[in-house]
Amino acid sequence: MMKFLSRLLLCLAPVLVTTQSGAMVELADEQLSEITGQALFMMDNEAGAGAWSNLDFYKVGLDAVLEINTNIEKLQLGCGGVNGPGCDIDIDHLSLSGDCETNRVNCSALLTRPFVEFAIKNDHDAALREVVGFRLSSELAQGLLTAGQNTTDPNGINTFSGYMTSLPIYGTAQTQAVNLGGTSDPNSTVLQFDTNPNIVFCTSGCFSGNTGTSNPNTSAGVNIPSLSVPFAGAGAVVNGTRVTSTNVTATGAVPTVSLNGGQLNVTMEQTISVAYFISVSQATVNMEGSVSGLSTEIDFTQDLGFIHKIKVDSPFYLSFQREDVKWPGSATADVAQQGWWMSFSDPVDLGELNPVEQIDISPTFNQMAVAFRQYFEANPIGIGTNQGLQQLFNGEMDVNVGNLTIPSTLYMSVSDLQLGAEQNVPRNCWGSATFC
């Protein structure tokens, strides 16, 4: 923290001192009336409100735009302090610069009207007056904040105490190629078919509700290739002390899934007999058709160590307080808690979030089975005379289920995914930093 403060003071130093000095010269009233100008320093006092009505806030700052480009190898604040073992804020390889993907070393972040503010309790009682907190802030911060490097292991943001929301998230997830209903189905998913009651010359077993259940131990199943599933969701929210992860929920439409080439070995609930000599109790069903209308809802639990690049265009502050404080101008939900606190008032931009790893969708197989069964119960597949003859003479039957539309939402949870190139950290070889 001392390195951070010293660098900030070094940035402020040129505007606090002059390059040359001279004796003061007395000016007459007429001369003074002809002089116009604007004060470099600004000061303000604001009374607290609500639960913090016993606080007064004193602010001193610069009416200027400060350019800053800084690297901090390790930022640790509040370690072993009022919140116990550990650190309130622990970030490795923190870098603040302008929002530049290339030549970052010559691209500075802009802090508009930077200031220091103090929270004073019982300001009107000299005997009880005390400082309960201070913050370093600016009315607007514009730039790129990065931490760590985009790797398969979480790094950079180890713990975070503060308030930060993001713009709505979006991206594309790739699913793993899977086999539904076959021997590689880890959940032994059961797909059910409903027989058509209008089979010609049927003598038994031809009724709606006589289902065929596939055997995953002997079925080849349906091969579902890797799919690109675009998703979108509300922004992420981080609001608390020593937070290490965040949760977001995203939804997306599953692309049309081809059933062509799928093969299921089916056992009928009741043997189908046609004209007394065609009997089907076991059938090998070669499937054709497709399924659309499926959607997914994904619950992402993401370690903050997988978030490496944050585009900032927001009032920003870093504060310390001995008790909870609602700093003036902060977001409604942003109440700085005891200890160190970092806050971004407006949503930050995380960019496009494309997971590097393919997502395993096998946990949704049971949900798919239920959706398929409900569909086929309402829309029986016609296993008719032709299919019966195919099974009798060929040992298998061809069933074209058509282009099915099954409106169903599949729910799944994923966690700690390495994100794509949008989270790669641009190099910033500024100063003596060695982690660029």
C-alpha positions as a LaTeX table, in Angstrom:
\begin{tabular}{lrrr}
\hline
Residue & $x$ (\AA) & $y$ (\AA) & $z$ (\AA) \\
\hline
Met1 & 0.00 & 0.00 & 0.00 \\
Met2 & 2.84 & 2.40 & 0.77 \\
Lys3 & 4.21 & 1.88 & $-2.73$ \\
Phe4 & 0.81 & 2.73 & $-4.16$ \\
Leu5 & 0.50 & 5.90 & $-2.06$ \\
Ser6 & 4.04 & 6.98 & $-2.84$ \\
Arg7 & 3.46 & 6.59 & $-6.57$ \\
Leu8 & 0.24 & 8.56 & $-6.33$ \\
Leu9 & 2.06 & 11.36 & $-4.48$ \\
Leu10 & 4.80 & 11.35 & $-7.10$ \\
Cys11 & 2.15 & 11.80 & $-9.77$ \\
Leu12 & 0.63 & 14.69 & $-7.83$ \\
Ala13 & 3.97 & 16.35 & $-7.02$ \\
Pro14 & 4.39 & 18.28 & $-10.31$ \\
Val15 & 1.11 & 20.09 & $-9.77$ \\
Leu16 & 1.83 & 20.80 & $-6.09$ \\
Val17 & 5.12 & 22.62 & $-6.59$ \\
Thr18 & 6.33 & 25.20 & $-9.06$ \\
Thr19 & 9.51 & 25.09 & $-11.08$ \\
Gln20 & 10.59 & 28.60 & $-10.08$ \\
Ser21 & 9.84 & 30.97 & $-7.24$ \\
Gly22 & 9.87 & 34.71 & $-6.75$ \\
Ala23 & 8.98 & 37.40 & $-4.27$ \\
Met24 & 5.29 & 38.14 & $-3.73$ \\
Val25 & 4.05 & 41.36 & $-5.33$ \\
Glu26 & 1.25 & 43.43 & $-3.89$ \\
Leu27 & $-1.59$ & 44.15 & $-6.33$ \\
Ala28 & $-3.98$ & 47.04 & $-6.20$ \\
Asp29 & $-7.74$ & 46.47 & $-6.15$ \\
Glu30 & $-7.99$ & 47.59 & $-9.77$ \\
Gln31 & $-5.38$ & 45.03 & $-10.81$ \\
Leu32 & $-7.04$ & 42.27 & $-8.83$ \\
Ser33 & $-10.39$ & 42.99 & $-10.52$ \\
Glu34 & $-8.81$ & 42.31 & $-13.89$ \\
Ile35 & $-7.51$ & 38.85 & $-12.94$ \\
Thr36 & $-9.57$ & 35.73 & $-13.61$ \\
Gly37 & $-8.66$ & 32.11 & $-12.93$ \\
Gln38 & $-9.72$ & 28.80 & $-11.51$ \\
Ala39 & $-8.50$ & 27.19 & $-8.32$ \\
Leu40 & $-6.47$ & 24.01 & $-8.76$ \\
Phe41 & $-7.56$ & 22.61 & $-5.41$ \\
Met42 & $-11.18$ & 21.92 & $-4.53$ \\
Met43 & $-12.61$ & 21.35 & $-1.07$ \\
Asp44 & $-15.99$ & 20.19 & 0.03 \\
Asn45 & $-17.93$ & 19.19 & 3.12 \\
Glu46 & $-21.03$ & 17.00 & 2.99 \\
Ala47 & $-23.23$ & 15.69 & 5.77 \\
Gly48 & $-24.08$ & 12.01 & 5.93 \\
Ala49 & $-27.61$ & 10.69 & 5.57 \\
Gly50 & $-29.72$ & 7.80 & 6.84 \\
Ala51 & $-27.82$ & 5.39 & 9.07 \\
Trp52 & $-24.73$ & 7.58 & 8.58 \\
Ser53 & $-26.33$ & 10.89 & 9.58 \\
Asn54 & $-23.76$ & 11.23 & 12.39 \\
Leu55 & $-20.96$ & 11.40 & 9.82 \\
Asp56 & $-19.55$ & 14.38 & 7.99 \\
Phe57 & $-17.36$ & 13.98 & 4.93 \\
Tyr58 & $-14.47$ & 16.32 & 4.18 \\
Lys59 & $-12.94$ & 16.20 & 0.73 \\
Val60 & $-9.87$ & 17.81 & $-0.79$ \\
Gly61 & $-8.89$ & 17.20 & $-4.38$ \\
Leu62 & $-7.60$ & 18.51 & $-7.68$ \\
Asp63 & $-9.80$ & 20.12 & $-10.31$ \\
Ala64 & $-7.77$ & 18.40 & $-13.00$ \\
Val65 & $-7.36$ & 15.22 & $-15.01$ \\
Leu66 & $-4.54$ & 13.05 & $-13.72$ \\
Glu67 & $-2.81$ & 10.58 & $-16.04$ \\
Ile68 & $-1.53$ & 7.41 & $-14.39$ \\
Asn69 & 0.17 & 4.24 & $-15.57$ \\
Thr70 & 1.30 & 1.93 & $-12.81$ \\
Asn71 & 2.27 & $-1.66$ & $-12.12$ \\
Ile72 & 2.04 & $-3.18$ & $-8.63$ \\
Glu73 & 3.62 & $-6.59$ & $-8.29$ \\
Lys74 & 1.57 & $-7.51$ & $-5.23$ \\
Leu75 & $-1.16$ & $-5.46$ & $-3.57$ \\
Gln76 & $-2.10$ & $-6.70$ & $-0.12$ \\
Leu77 & $-4.28$ & $-4.64$ & 2.20 \\
Gly78 & $-5.84$ & $-5.44$ & 5.56 \\
Cys79 & $-3.82$ & $-8.61$ & 6.14 \\
Gly80 & $-4.44$ & $-9.96$ & 9.63 \\
Gly81 & $-6.34$ & $-6.77$ & 10.49 \\
Val82 & $-9.82$ & $-6.20$ & 11.88 \\
Asn83 & $-11.20$ & $-9.00$ & 9.70 \\
Gly84 & $-8.80$ & $-11.63$ & 11.05 \\
Pro85 & $-6.29$ & $-13.87$ & 9.24 \\
Gly86 & $-5.94$ & $-13.37$ & 5.53 \\
Cys87 & $-6.15$ & $-10.16$ & 3.51 \\
Asp88 & $-9.07$ & $-7.90$ & 2.66 \\
Ile89 & $-7.54$ & $-7.28$ & $-0.76$ \\
Asp90 & $-4.90$ & $-9.57$ & $-2.26$ \\
Ile91 & $-4.07$ & $-9.05$ & $-5.95$ \\
Asp92 & $-0.98$ & $-10.20$ & $-7.84$ \\
His93 & 0.47 & $-8.35$ & $-10.83$ \\
Leu94 & $-1.99$ & $-5.47$ & $-10.74$ \\
Ser95 & $-1.69$ & $-2.98$ & $-13.58$ \\
Leu96 & $-3.61$ & 0.21 & $-14.33$ \\
Ser97 & $-3.21$ & 1.92 & $-17.69$ \\
Gly98 & $-5.24$ & 3.31 & $-20.54$ \\
Asp99 & $-7.46$ & 0.92 & $-22.48$ \\
Cys100 & $-4.84$ & $-0.09$ & $-25.07$ \\
Glu101 & $-4.20$ & $-3.59$ & $-26.37$ \\
Thr102 & $-0.84$ & $-2.57$ & $-27.84$ \\
Asn103 & 1.81 & $-0.08$ & $-26.73$ \\
Arg104 & 0.24 & $-0.09$ & $-23.30$ \\
Val105 & 3.30 & 1.45 & $-21.72$ \\
Asn106 & 2.53 & 4.74 & $-23.48$ \\
Cys107 & $-1.20$ & 4.61 & $-22.73$ \\
Ser108 & $-2.31$ & 6.12 & $-19.42$ \\
Ala109 & $-5.49$ & 5.81 & $-17.41$ \\
Leu110 & $-7.33$ & 9.08 & $-16.74$ \\
Leu111 & $-8.48$ & 10.07 & $-13.25$ \\
Thr112 & $-10.82$ & 13.05 & $-13.42$ \\
Arg113 & $-10.80$ & 15.22 & $-10.29$ \\
Pro114 & $-8.88$ & 12.88 & $-7.97$ \\
Phe115 & $-9.44$ & 13.52 & $-4.26$ \\
Val116 & $-8.92$ & 12.32 & $-0.71$ \\
Glu117 & $-11.96$ & 12.19 & 1.57 \\
Phe118 & $-12.31$ & 11.68 & 5.32 \\
Ala119 & $-15.35$ & 10.39 & 7.22 \\
Ile120 & $-15.65$ & 12.26 & 10.54 \\
Lys121 & $-17.94$ & 11.01 & 13.29 \\
Asn122 & $-19.53$ & 13.44 & 15.77 \\
Asp123 & $-17.97$ & 16.38 & 13.96 \\
His124 & $-19.85$ & 18.91 & 16.07 \\
Asp125 & $-18.63$ & 17.52 & 19.41 \\
Ala126 & $-14.93$ & 18.16 & 20.03 \\
Ala127 & $-14.83$ & 15.59 & 22.82 \\
Leu128 & $-16.27$ & 12.77 & 20.69 \\
Arg129 & $-14.97$ & 13.73 & 17.24 \\
Glu130 & $-13.05$ & 10.93 & 15.45 \\
Val131 & $-11.96$ & 9.85 & 11.99 \\
Val132 & $-13.72$ & 6.57 & 11.08 \\
Gly133 & $-12.43$ & 6.22 & 7.54 \\
Phe134 & $-10.73$ & 7.73 & 4.52 \\
Arg135 & $-10.81$ & 7.05 & 0.81 \\
Leu136 & $-8.72$ & 7.76 & $-2.27$ \\
Ser137 & $-11.01$ & 8.38 & $-5.19$ \\
Ser138 & $-11.78$ & 10.24 & $-8.37$ \\
Glu139 & $-15.04$ & 11.43 & $-9.86$ \\
Leu140 & $-14.29$ & 9.32 & $-12.93$ \\
Ala141 & $-11.68$ & 6.66 & $-13.74$ \\
Gln142 & $-11.17$ & 5.58 & $-17.35$ \\
Gly143 & $-8.74$ & 2.87 & $-18.28$ \\
Leu144 & $-7.83$ & $-0.79$ & $-18.19$ \\
Leu145 & $-7.27$ & $-2.67$ & $-14.94$ \\
Thr146 & $-5.58$ & $-6.07$ & $-15.22$ \\
Ala147 & $-4.43$ & $-8.72$ & $-12.77$ \\
Gly148 & $-2.38$ & $-11.87$ & $-13.19$ \\
Gln149 & $-2.26$ & $-13.84$ & $-16.44$ \\
Asn150 & $-4.91$ & $-15.87$ & $-18.29$ \\
Thr151 & $-3.92$ & $-19.47$ & $-17.51$ \\
Thr152 & $-5.64$ & $-22.71$ & $-16.56$ \\
Asp153 & $-5.13$ & $-21.93$ & $-12.86$ \\
Pro154 & $-6.79$ & $-19.02$ & $-11.03$ \\
Asn155 & $-4.39$ & $-16.19$ & $-10.28$ \\
Gly156 & $-4.32$ & $-12.42$ & $-10.01$ \\
Ile157 & $-7.32$ & $-11.59$ & $-7.85$ \\
Asn158 & $-6.90$ & $-13.84$ & $-4.81$ \\
Thr159 & $-9.34$ & $-12.04$ & $-2.50$ \\
Phe160 & $-11.41$ & $-8.94$ & $-3.10$ \\
Ser161 & $-13.28$ & $-6.75$ & $-0.64$ \\
Gly162 & $-15.49$ & $-4.22$ & $-2.30$ \\
Tyr163 & $-18.28$ & $-3.51$ & $-4.72$ \\
Met164 & $-18.20$ & $-4.26$ & $-8.42$ \\
Thr165 & $-20.86$ & $-5.08$ & $-10.99$ \\
Ser166 & $-20.41$ & $-5.87$ & $-14.65$ \\
Leu167 & $-22.35$ & $-5.14$ & $-17.79$ \\
Pro168 & $-24.56$ & $-8.03$ & $-18.99$ \\
Ile169 & $-22.38$ & $-11.01$ & $-19.82$ \\
Tyr170 & $-22.32$ & $-12.79$ & $-23.17$ \\
Gly171 & $-20.24$ & $-15.37$ & $-24.97$ \\
Thr172 & $-20.24$ & $-18.78$ & $-26.61$ \\
Ala173 & $-19.69$ & $-22.12$ & $-24.88$ \\
Gln174 & $-18.56$ & $-25.26$ & $-26.69$ \\
Thr175 & $-20.09$ & $-28.50$ & $-25.43$ \\
Gln176 & $-18.32$ & $-31.84$ & $-25.39$ \\
Ala177 & $-19.34$ & $-34.43$ & $-27.97$ \\
Val178 & $-21.48$ & $-36.98$ & $-26.10$ \\
Asn179 & $-23.45$ & $-40.15$ & $-26.67$ \\
Leu180 & $-27.06$ & $-40.13$ & $-25.50$ \\
Gly181 & $-28.74$ & $-43.39$ & $-24.66$ \\
Gly182 & $-25.72$ & $-45.63$ & $-25.37$ \\
Thr183 & $-23.08$ & $-47.43$ & $-23.35$ \\
Ser184 & $-21.06$ & $-44.25$ & $-22.88$ \\
Asp185 & $-24.00$ & $-42.52$ & $-21.22$ \\
Pro186 & $-22.85$ & $-42.29$ & $-17.58$ \\
Asn187 & $-26.41$ & $-41.80$ & $-16.36$ \\
Ser188 & $-27.87$ & $-44.79$ & $-18.27$ \\
Thr189 & $-30.47$ & $-42.48$ & $-19.76$ \\
Val190 & $-33.75$ & $-44.17$ & $-20.73$ \\
Leu191 & $-35.56$ & $-43.01$ & $-23.86$ \\
Gln192 & $-39.14$ & $-44.15$ & $-24.29$ \\
Phe193 & $-41.22$ & $-44.62$ & $-27.43$ \\
Asp194 & $-44.99$ & $-44.92$ & $-27.63$ \\
Thr195 & $-46.47$ & $-47.41$ & $-30.10$ \\
Asn196 & $-49.11$ & $-46.46$ & $-32.65$ \\
Pro197 & $-52.45$ & $-48.20$ & $-31.92$ \\
Asn198 & $-53.36$ & $-48.30$ & $-35.64$ \\
Ile199 & $-51.03$ & $-51.11$ & $-36.75$ \\
Val200 & $-52.78$ & $-53.21$ & $-39.44$ \\
Phe201 & $-53.93$ & $-56.67$ & $-38.28$ \\
Cys202 & $-52.55$ & $-56.11$ & $-34.82$ \\
Thr203 & $-53.78$ & $-58.80$ & $-32.46$ \\
Ser204 & $-52.14$ & $-57.64$ & $-29.21$ \\
Gly205 & $-49.89$ & $-54.98$ & $-27.77$ \\
Cys206 & $-51.06$ & $-52.21$ & $-30.10$ \\
Phe207 & $-52.24$ & $-49.49$ & $-27.79$ \\
Ser208 & $-51.18$ & $-46.03$ & $-26.83$ \\
Gly209 & $-49.06$ & $-46.36$ & $-23.72$ \\
Asn210 & $-47.26$ & $-49.55$ & $-24.72$ \\
Thr211 & $-43.83$ & $-48.05$ & $-24.45$ \\
Gly212 & $-40.48$ & $-49.22$ & $-25.66$ \\
Thr213 & $-37.55$ & $-48.59$ & $-23.33$ \\
Ser214 & $-34.02$ & $-48.47$ & $-24.67$ \\
Asn215 & $-31.27$ & $-50.51$ & $-23.01$ \\
Pro216 & $-28.16$ & $-48.35$ & $-22.65$ \\
Asn217 & $-25.97$ & $-51.43$ & $-22.17$ \\
Thr218 & $-26.68$ & $-52.72$ & $-25.67$ \\
Ser219 & $-27.65$ & $-49.55$ & $-27.57$ \\
Ala220 & $-25.22$ & $-47.62$ & $-29.74$ \\
Gly221 & $-27.12$ & $-44.49$ & $-28.73$ \\
Val222 & $-27.31$ & $-41.13$ & $-30.44$ \\
Asn223 & $-24.04$ & $-39.31$ & $-31.05$ \\
Ile224 & $-24.38$ & $-35.60$ & $-30.29$ \\
Pro225 & $-21.46$ & $-33.62$ & $-31.72$ \\
Ser226 & $-19.78$ & $-30.69$ & $-30.02$ \\
Leu227 & $-22.17$ & $-27.74$ & $-30.20$ \\
Ser228 & $-21.61$ & $-23.99$ & $-30.06$ \\
Val229 & $-24.11$ & $-22.57$ & $-27.58$ \\
Pro230 & $-24.28$ & $-18.76$ & $-27.43$ \\
Phe231 & $-25.31$ & $-17.51$ & $-23.99$ \\
Ala232 & $-26.21$ & $-14.24$ & $-22.32$ \\
Gly233 & $-27.11$ & $-13.20$ & $-18.82$ \\
Ala234 & $-27.28$ & $-10.46$ & $-16.25$ \\
Gly235 & $-24.04$ & $-8.92$ & $-15.09$ \\
Ala236 & $-21.88$ & $-10.36$ & $-12.35$ \\
Val237 & $-22.07$ & $-8.81$ & $-8.87$ \\
Val238 & $-19.32$ & $-8.75$ & $-6.24$ \\
Asn239 & $-20.29$ & $-7.09$ & $-2.99$ \\
Gly240 & $-18.68$ & $-8.16$ & 0.25 \\
Thr241 & $-15.56$ & $-8.73$ & 2.29 \\
Arg242 & $-12.85$ & $-11.16$ & 1.17 \\
Val243 & $-14.83$ & $-12.48$ & $-1.75$ \\
Thr244 & $-13.12$ & $-15.16$ & $-3.88$ \\
Ser245 & $-15.81$ & $-16.03$ & $-6.46$ \\
Thr246 & $-18.97$ & $-14.76$ & $-8.12$ \\
Asn247 & $-22.13$ & $-16.38$ & $-9.47$ \\
Val248 & $-23.95$ & $-15.55$ & $-12.69$ \\
Thr249 & $-26.81$ & $-17.24$ & $-14.52$ \\
Ala250 & $-26.89$ & $-17.30$ & $-18.31$ \\
Thr251 & $-29.32$ & $-18.73$ & $-20.84$ \\
Gly252 & $-28.85$ & $-19.88$ & $-24.41$ \\
Ala253 & $-30.56$ & $-21.75$ & $-27.24$ \\
Val254 & $-29.24$ & $-25.23$ & $-28.03$ \\
Pro255 & $-28.66$ & $-25.69$ & $-31.80$ \\
Thr256 & $-30.66$ & $-28.32$ & $-33.68$ \\
Val257 & $-29.47$ & $-31.81$ & $-32.76$ \\
Ser258 & $-29.42$ & $-34.46$ & $-35.50$ \\
Leu259 & $-30.68$ & $-37.94$ & $-34.56$ \\
Asn260 & $-29.51$ & $-39.48$ & $-37.84$ \\
Gly261 & $-27.49$ & $-42.64$ & $-37.32$ \\
Gly262 & $-28.68$ & $-43.19$ & $-33.78$ \\
Gln263 & $-29.44$ & $-46.79$ & $-32.87$ \\
Leu264 & $-31.35$ & $-47.99$ & $-29.81$ \\
Asn265 & $-32.10$ & $-51.53$ & $-28.65$ \\
Val266 & $-35.65$ & $-51.37$ & $-27.33$ \\
Thr267 & $-37.62$ & $-53.70$ & $-25.09$ \\
Met268 & $-41.39$ & $-53.35$ & $-25.47$ \\
Glu269 & $-43.50$ & $-53.18$ & $-22.34$ \\
Gln270 & $-45.90$ & $-55.67$ & $-24.00$ \\
Thr271 & $-45.10$ & $-57.80$ & $-27.05$ \\
Ile272 & $-46.67$ & $-56.53$ & $-30.27$ \\
Ser273 & $-48.28$ & $-59.28$ & $-32.34$ \\
Val274 & $-49.48$ & $-58.75$ & $-35.90$ \\
Ala275 & $-51.65$ & $-61.38$ & $-37.65$ \\
Tyr276 & $-50.57$ & $-63.83$ & $-34.96$ \\
Phe277 & $-47.21$ & $-64.58$ & $-36.57$ \\
Ile278 & $-45.29$ & $-61.28$ & $-36.34$ \\
Ser279 & $-44.20$ & $-60.71$ & $-32.76$ \\
Val280 & $-41.98$ & $-57.85$ & $-31.62$ \\
Ser281 & $-40.77$ & $-57.78$ & $-28.02$ \\
Gln282 & $-37.19$ & $-56.71$ & $-28.74$ \\
Ala283 & $-36.39$ & $-54.24$ & $-31.50$ \\
Thr284 & $-33.34$ & $-52.49$ & $-32.88$ \\
Val285 & $-34.43$ & $-49.00$ & $-33.88$ \\
Asn286 & $-32.40$ & $-47.04$ & $-36.43$ \\
Met287 & $-33.31$ & $-43.41$ & $-35.92$ \\
Glu288 & $-33.59$ & $-40.50$ & $-38.30$ \\
Gly289 & $-34.70$ & $-36.93$ & $-37.67$ \\
Ser290 & $-33.68$ & $-34.01$ & $-35.52$ \\
Val291 & $-34.56$ & $-32.18$ & $-32.32$ \\
Ser292 & $-34.80$ & $-28.41$ & $-31.88$ \\
Gly293 & $-36.39$ & $-26.11$ & $-29.33$ \\
Leu294 & $-34.08$ & $-27.05$ & $-26.46$ \\
Ser295 & $-32.57$ & $-24.25$ & $-24.40$ \\
Thr296 & $-30.18$ & $-24.22$ & $-21.50$ \\
Glu297 & $-29.82$ & $-22.29$ & $-18.26$ \\
Ile298 & $-26.28$ & $-22.36$ & $-16.93$ \\
Asp299 & $-25.31$ & $-21.42$ & $-13.40$ \\
Phe300 & $-21.70$ & $-20.21$ & $-13.53$ \\
Thr301 & $-19.67$ & $-20.12$ & $-10.32$ \\
Gln302 & $-16.44$ & $-18.39$ & $-11.25$ \\
Asp303 & $-13.31$ & $-17.92$ & $-9.19$ \\
Leu304 & $-12.26$ & $-14.26$ & $-9.39$ \\
Gly305 & $-8.80$ & $-15.54$ & $-10.28$ \\
Phe306 & $-10.14$ & $-16.30$ & $-13.78$ \\
Ile307 & $-11.09$ & $-12.63$ & $-14.33$ \\
His308 & $-7.98$ & $-10.81$ & $-15.49$ \\
Lys309 & $-9.08$ & $-7.81$ & $-17.52$ \\
Ile310 & $-11.56$ & $-5.13$ & $-16.47$ \\
Lys311 & $-12.40$ & $-2.10$ & $-18.59$ \\
Val312 & $-13.20$ & 0.78 & $-16.24$ \\
Asp313 & $-15.31$ & 3.83 & $-17.05$ \\
Ser314 & $-16.70$ & 4.68 & $-13.66$ \\
Pro315 & $-16.22$ & 6.62 & $-10.44$ \\
Phe316 & $-13.71$ & 4.55 & $-8.48$ \\
Tyr317 & $-12.39$ & 4.52 & $-4.93$ \\
Leu318 & $-10.15$ & 2.66 & $-2.50$ \\
Ser319 & $-11.03$ & 3.18 & 1.15 \\
Phe320 & $-10.39$ & 2.07 & 4.70 \\
Gln321 & $-12.97$ & 2.37 & 7.47 \\
Arg322 & $-13.19$ & 1.12 & 11.04 \\
Glu323 & $-16.97$ & 0.66 & 10.67 \\
Asp324 & $-19.37$ & 0.38 & 7.75 \\
Val325 & $-19.59$ & 3.64 & 5.79 \\
Lys326 & $-21.84$ & 4.78 & 2.95 \\
Trp327 & $-19.54$ & 7.14 & 1.06 \\
Pro328 & $-21.18$ & 10.07 & $-0.77$ \\
Gly329 & $-22.06$ & 9.42 & $-4.40$ \\
Ser330 & $-21.58$ & 5.65 & $-4.18$ \\
Ala331 & $-24.12$ & 3.19 & $-5.60$ \\
Thr332 & $-27.14$ & 2.34 & $-3.46$ \\
Ala333 & $-25.89$ & $-1.19$ & $-2.72$ \\
Asp334 & $-22.32$ & $-0.05$ & $-2.14$ \\
Val335 & $-21.79$ & 0.16 & 1.62 \\
Ala336 & $-18.07$ & 0.01 & 2.39 \\
Gln337 & $-17.58$ & $-2.59$ & 5.10 \\
Gln338 & $-15.08$ & $-2.58$ & 7.93 \\
Gly339 & $-11.51$ & $-2.83$ & 6.69 \\
Trp340 & $-10.20$ & $-2.10$ & 3.19 \\
Trp341 & $-12.67$ & $-1.68$ & 0.34 \\
Met342 & $-12.39$ & $-1.17$ & $-3.45$ \\
Ser343 & $-15.38$ & 0.10 & $-5.39$ \\
Phe344 & $-16.49$ & 0.74 & $-8.96$ \\
Ser345 & $-19.72$ & 2.74 & $-8.98$ \\
Asp346 & $-20.83$ & 1.89 & $-12.54$ \\
Pro347 & $-20.80$ & $-1.55$ & $-14.20$ \\
Val348 & $-17.45$ & $-2.58$ & $-15.64$ \\
Asp349 & $-17.01$ & $-4.28$ & $-19.01$ \\
Leu350 & $-15.68$ & $-7.85$ & $-18.91$ \\
Gly351 & $-15.90$ & $-8.26$ & $-22.68$ \\
Glu352 & $-16.91$ & $-11.46$ & $-24.46$ \\
Leu353 & $-16.61$ & $-14.47$ & $-22.14$ \\
Asn354 & $-15.80$ & $-17.59$ & $-24.15$ \\
Pro355 & $-14.76$ & $-20.55$ & $-21.98$ \\
Val356 & $-11.64$ & $-22.33$ & $-23.24$ \\
Glu357 & $-12.70$ & $-25.78$ & $-22.01$ \\
Gln358 & $-15.60$ & $-27.64$ & $-23.54$ \\
Ile359 & $-18.57$ & $-28.04$ & $-21.20$ \\
Asp360 & $-19.77$ & $-31.53$ & $-20.27$ \\
Ile361 & $-23.54$ & $-31.66$ & $-20.81$ \\
Ser362 & $-24.02$ & $-35.24$ & $-19.61$ \\
Pro363 & $-25.57$ & $-34.00$ & $-16.31$ \\
Thr364 & $-28.56$ & $-32.88$ & $-18.41$ \\
Phe365 & $-29.19$ & $-36.35$ & $-19.91$ \\
Asn366 & $-31.88$ & $-37.25$ & $-17.40$ \\
Gln367 & $-33.62$ & $-33.96$ & $-18.16$ \\
Met368 & $-33.45$ & $-34.73$ & $-21.89$ \\
Ala369 & $-34.93$ & $-38.18$ & $-21.26$ \\
Val370 & $-37.88$ & $-36.68$ & $-19.41$ \\
Ala371 & $-38.47$ & $-34.12$ & $-22.18$ \\
Phe372 & $-38.27$ & $-36.82$ & $-24.88$ \\
Arg373 & $-40.61$ & $-39.17$ & $-23.01$ \\
Gln374 & $-43.21$ & $-36.44$ & $-22.45$ \\
Tyr375 & $-43.05$ & $-35.52$ & $-26.12$ \\
Phe376 & $-43.43$ & $-39.10$ & $-27.38$ \\
Glu377 & $-46.26$ & $-39.82$ & $-24.96$ \\
Ala378 & $-48.17$ & $-36.91$ & $-26.50$ \\
Asn379 & $-46.98$ & $-37.68$ & $-30.05$ \\
Pro380 & $-46.63$ & $-41.50$ & $-30.44$ \\
Ile381 & $-44.15$ & $-42.80$ & $-32.99$ \\
Gly382 & $-45.85$ & $-44.95$ & $-35.56$ \\
Ile383 & $-44.43$ & $-48.46$ & $-35.27$ \\
Gly384 & $-46.54$ & $-50.02$ & $-38.02$ \\
Thr385 & $-46.66$ & $-53.08$ & $-40.24$ \\
Asn386 & $-43.64$ & $-52.05$ & $-42.32$ \\
Gln387 & $-41.49$ & $-51.63$ & $-39.24$ \\
Gly388 & $-42.71$ & $-54.98$ & $-37.95$ \\
Leu389 & $-41.69$ & $-56.73$ & $-41.16$ \\
Gln390 & $-38.31$ & $-54.98$ & $-41.12$ \\
Gln391 & $-37.71$ & $-56.23$ & $-37.61$ \\
Leu392 & $-38.90$ & $-59.74$ & $-38.49$ \\
Phe393 & $-36.69$ & $-60.19$ & $-41.57$ \\
Asn394 & $-33.79$ & $-57.78$ & $-40.94$ \\
Gly395 & $-33.53$ & $-57.82$ & $-37.18$ \\
Glu396 & $-33.96$ & $-54.05$ & $-37.04$ \\
Met397 & $-36.38$ & $-51.31$ & $-38.04$ \\
Asp398 & $-36.00$ & $-47.78$ & $-39.42$ \\
Val399 & $-37.94$ & $-45.09$ & $-37.59$ \\
Asn400 & $-38.01$ & $-41.50$ & $-38.83$ \\
Val401 & $-39.16$ & $-39.33$ & $-35.95$ \\
Gly402 & $-39.15$ & $-36.23$ & $-38.16$ \\
Asn403 & $-37.99$ & $-32.77$ & $-37.17$ \\
Leu404 & $-39.07$ & $-32.63$ & $-33.55$ \\
Thr405 & $-39.59$ & $-29.39$ & $-31.67$ \\
Ile406 & $-39.31$ & $-30.04$ & $-27.94$ \\
Pro407 & $-39.51$ & $-26.79$ & $-25.98$ \\
Ser408 & $-37.62$ & $-27.65$ & $-22.83$ \\
Thr409 & $-34.99$ & $-25.92$ & $-20.70$ \\
Leu410 & $-31.99$ & $-27.92$ & $-19.52$ \\
Tyr411 & $-30.42$ & $-26.77$ & $-16.26$ \\
Met412 & $-26.76$ & $-27.25$ & $-15.41$ \\
Ser413 & $-24.00$ & $-25.84$ & $-13.24$ \\
Val414 & $-20.37$ & $-25.22$ & $-14.19$ \\
Ser415 & $-17.53$ & $-23.68$ & $-12.24$ \\
Asp416 & $-14.06$ & $-22.20$ & $-12.60$ \\
Leu417 & $-13.69$ & $-22.05$ & $-16.36$ \\
Gln418 & $-10.66$ & $-20.50$ & $-17.99$ \\
Leu419 & $-11.96$ & $-17.78$ & $-20.28$ \\
Gly420 & $-10.90$ & $-17.09$ & $-23.84$ \\
Ala421 & $-8.62$ & $-14.56$ & $-25.50$ \\
Glu422 & $-10.74$ & $-11.61$ & $-24.36$ \\
Gln423 & $-9.26$ & $-12.13$ & $-20.90$ \\
Asn424 & $-5.64$ & $-12.26$ & $-22.09$ \\
Val425 & $-3.59$ & $-9.54$ & $-20.37$ \\
Pro426 & $-1.79$ & $-7.03$ & $-22.63$ \\
Arg427 & 1.84 & $-6.48$ & $-21.63$ \\
Asn428 & 2.63 & $-3.31$ & $-19.71$ \\
Cys429 & 6.42 & $-3.10$ & $-19.22$ \\
Trp430 & 6.29 & 0.15 & $-17.31$ \\
Gly431 & 8.98 & 1.11 & $-14.84$ \\
Ser432 & 10.80 & $-1.62$ & $-12.96$ \\
Ala433 & 7.98 & $-4.18$ & $-13.07$ \\
Thr434 & 9.22 & $-7.63$ & $-14.02$ \\
Phe435 & 5.88 & $-9.37$ & $-14.53$ \\
Cys436 & 5.10 & $-7.72$ & $-17.88$ \\
\hline
\end{tabular}
